[in-house]
Amino acid sequence: MICRCTALQQPEIRWLKVDGELPVDHVAHDGTLIINQVAAEDGGVYECIASGLHREIRSRMELFILGLDSFSVYSRLPCRL
């Protein structure tokens, strides 16, 4: 999943999983969250938090696990600081 923000200064971007822990086998770098070896329990709502100098923006995405080799991501809002 990718979280992109537009700001004058590069914001700090972090991820969390609403109502749960981030998957153990995940990598978060430059606003991108990668989940290796996706499992059914990885489905759910994830939140991207972008922190700038004077404000914080949150954007939620929902990950649906449809089967062993299939998934879908629904993103609610773009991020602008």
PyRosetta script that sets phi, psi and omega in degrees:
from pyrosetta import init, pose_from_sequence

init()
pose = pose_from_sequence("MICRCTALQQPEIRWLKVDGELPVDHVAHDGTLIINQVAAEDGGVYECIASGLHREIRSRMELFILGLDSFSVYSRLPCRL")
pose.set_psi(1, 144.2)
pose.set_omega(1, -176.2)
pose.set_phi(2, -120.2)
pose.set_psi(2, 133.1)
pose.set_omega(2, 175.6)
pose.set_phi(3, -118.3)
pose.set_psi(3, 113.4)
pose.set_omega(3, 179.6)
pose.set_phi(4, -113.9)
pose.set_psi(4, 136.2)
pose.set_omega(4, 178.5)
pose.set_phi(5, -127.6)
pose.set_psi(5, 144.5)
pose.set_omega(5, 176.0)
pose.set_phi(6, -106.1)
pose.set_psi(6, 122.7)
pose.set_omega(6, 180.0)
pose.set_phi(7, -156.8)
pose.set_psi(7, 160.5)
pose.set_omega(7, 177.0)
pose.set_phi(8, -65.4)
pose.set_psi(8, -41.9)
pose.set_omega(8, 175.0)
pose.set_phi(9, -109.8)
pose.set_psi(9, 146.0)
pose.set_omega(9, 179.4)
pose.set_phi(10, -59.4)
pose.set_psi(10, 119.1)
pose.set_omega(10, 179.7)
pose.set_phi(11, -76.3)
pose.set_psi(11, 157.7)
pose.set_omega(11, 171.3)
pose.set_phi(12, -82.9)
pose.set_psi(12, 128.7)
pose.set_omega(12, -178.5)
pose.set_phi(13, -118.7)
pose.set_psi(13, 129.9)
pose.set_omega(13, 176.6)
pose.set_phi(14, -135.8)
pose.set_psi(14, 161.2)
pose.set_omega(14, -176.2)
pose.set_phi(15, -121.1)
pose.set_psi(15, 150.0)
pose.set_omega(15, 169.1)
pose.set_phi(16, -145.3)
pose.set_psi(16, 159.7)
pose.set_omega(16, 175.3)
pose.set_phi(17, -106.4)
pose.set_psi(17, 123.6)
pose.set_omega(17, 179.8)
pose.set_phi(18, -67.6)
pose.set_psi(18, 133.8)
pose.set_omega(18, -179.9)
pose.set_phi(19, 60.1)
pose.set_psi(19, 39.5)
pose.set_omega(19, 176.9)
pose.set_phi(20, 171.0)
pose.set_psi(20, -177.9)
pose.set_omega(20, 179.2)
pose.set_phi(21, -97.1)
pose.set_psi(21, 149.6)
pose.set_omega(21, 171.4)
pose.set_phi(22, -60.7)
pose.set_psi(22, 144.9)
pose.set_omega(22, 178.7)
pose.set_phi(23, -54.7)
pose.set_psi(23, 144.3)
pose.set_omega(23, -178.3)
pose.set_phi(24, -59.1)
pose.set_psi(24, -40.5)
pose.set_omega(24, -175.6)
pose.set_phi(25, -95.4)
pose.set_psi(25, 60.2)
pose.set_omega(25, 179.8)
pose.set_phi(26, -122.1)
pose.set_psi(26, 158.3)
pose.set_omega(26, 176.2)
pose.set_phi(27, -132.9)
pose.set_psi(27, 130.0)
pose.set_omega(27, 176.0)
pose.set_phi(28, -121.0)
pose.set_psi(28, 122.1)
pose.set_omega(28, -177.8)
pose.set_phi(29, -152.0)
pose.set_psi(29, 129.6)
pose.set_omega(29, 177.3)
pose.set_phi(30, 50.9)
pose.set_psi(30, 40.9)
pose.set_omega(30, 177.5)
pose.set_phi(31, 83.9)
pose.set_psi(31, -1.1)
pose.set_omega(31, -179.7)
pose.set_phi(32, -104.6)
pose.set_psi(32, 130.8)
pose.set_omega(32, 175.3)
pose.set_phi(33, -107.6)
pose.set_psi(33, 120.5)
pose.set_omega(33, 178.8)
pose.set_phi(34, -114.1)
pose.set_psi(34, 128.0)
pose.set_omega(34, 176.5)
pose.set_phi(35, -110.9)
pose.set_psi(35, 112.3)
pose.set_omega(35, 177.7)
pose.set_phi(36, -83.4)
pose.set_psi(36, 143.1)
pose.set_omega(36, 177.8)
pose.set_phi(37, 54.1)
pose.set_psi(37, 63.3)
pose.set_omega(37, -177.6)
pose.set_phi(38, -62.1)
pose.set_psi(38, 135.9)
pose.set_omega(38, 177.4)
pose.set_phi(39, -123.2)
pose.set_psi(39, 164.7)
pose.set_omega(39, -177.8)
pose.set_phi(40, -54.9)
pose.set_psi(40, -37.8)
pose.set_omega(40, -178.3)
pose.set_phi(41, -70.8)
pose.set_psi(41, -9.3)
pose.set_omega(41, 176.7)
pose.set_phi(42, -77.9)
pose.set_psi(42, -14.9)
pose.set_omega(42, 177.0)
pose.set_phi(43, -64.1)
pose.set_psi(43, 151.3)
pose.set_omega(43, 178.2)
pose.set_phi(44, 143.8)
pose.set_psi(44, -168.8)
pose.set_omega(44, -177.6)
pose.set_phi(45, -96.5)
pose.set_psi(45, 128.2)
pose.set_omega(45, 177.9)
pose.set_phi(46, -113.4)
pose.set_psi(46, 148.0)
pose.set_omega(46, -179.8)
pose.set_phi(47, -123.8)
pose.set_psi(47, 129.4)
pose.set_omega(47, 175.0)
pose.set_phi(48, -97.6)
pose.set_psi(48, 128.2)
pose.set_omega(48, 180.0)
pose.set_phi(49, -118.3)
pose.set_psi(49, 117.8)
pose.set_omega(49, 178.8)
pose.set_phi(50, -109.6)
pose.set_psi(50, 121.5)
pose.set_omega(50, -178.5)
pose.set_phi(51, -110.5)
pose.set_psi(51, 124.5)
pose.set_omega(51, 176.2)
pose.set_phi(52, -107.7)
pose.set_psi(52, -169.0)
pose.set_omega(52, -177.7)
pose.set_phi(53, -63.2)
pose.set_psi(53, -39.6)
pose.set_omega(53, -173.5)
pose.set_phi(54, -120.7)
pose.set_psi(54, -6.2)
pose.set_omega(54, -179.7)
pose.set_phi(55, -154.2)
pose.set_psi(55, 169.7)
pose.set_omega(55, -179.3)
pose.set_phi(56, -129.9)
pose.set_psi(56, 134.4)
pose.set_omega(56, 179.1)
pose.set_phi(57, -119.7)
pose.set_psi(57, 138.6)
pose.set_omega(57, 178.1)
pose.set_phi(58, -120.4)
pose.set_psi(58, 139.5)
pose.set_omega(58, 177.6)
pose.set_phi(59, -136.0)
pose.set_psi(59, 133.7)
pose.set_omega(59, -177.9)
pose.set_phi(60, -105.7)
pose.set_psi(60, 146.4)
pose.set_omega(60, 175.5)
pose.set_phi(61, -134.5)
pose.set_psi(61, 144.0)
pose.set_omega(61, 178.2)
pose.set_phi(62, -112.0)
pose.set_psi(62, 129.0)
pose.set_omega(62, 179.7)
pose.set_phi(63, -103.6)
pose.set_psi(63, 121.7)
pose.set_omega(63, 177.2)
pose.set_phi(64, -107.4)
pose.set_psi(64, 125.1)
pose.set_omega(64, 175.3)
pose.set_phi(65, -94.4)
pose.set_psi(65, 113.7)
pose.set_omega(65, -174.0)
pose.set_phi(66, -95.8)
pose.set_psi(66, -19.6)
pose.set_omega(66, -179.3)
pose.set_phi(67, 176.3)
pose.set_psi(67, -171.9)
pose.set_omega(67, -176.8)
pose.set_phi(68, -60.9)
pose.set_psi(68, -37.1)
pose.set_omega(68, -176.3)
pose.set_phi(69, -119.0)
pose.set_psi(69, 21.9)
pose.set_omega(69, -174.1)
pose.set_phi(70, -142.1)
pose.set_psi(70, 137.2)
pose.set_omega(70, 176.4)
pose.set_phi(71, -150.0)
pose.set_psi(71, 166.0)
pose.set_omega(71, 178.8)
pose.set_phi(72, -142.2)
pose.set_psi(72, 143.5)
pose.set_omega(72, 178.6)
pose.set_phi(73, -121.8)
pose.set_psi(73, 130.4)
pose.set_omega(73, 176.0)
pose.set_phi(74, -113.8)
pose.set_psi(74, 120.4)
pose.set_omega(74, -178.7)
pose.set_phi(75, -104.8)
pose.set_psi(75, 136.7)
pose.set_omega(75, -174.7)
pose.set_phi(76, -91.6)
pose.set_psi(76, -46.5)
pose.set_omega(76, -172.5)
pose.set_phi(77, -139.7)
pose.set_psi(77, 144.1)
pose.set_omega(77, 171.2)
pose.set_phi(78, -74.6)
pose.set_psi(78, 163.4)
pose.set_omega(78, -177.7)
pose.set_phi(79, -114.0)
pose.set_psi(79, 124.3)
pose.set_omega(79, 174.7)
pose.set_phi(80, -137.5)
pose.set_psi(80, 128.7)
pose.set_omega(80, 177.5)
pose.set_phi(81, -106.1)
pose.dump_pdb("model.pdb")
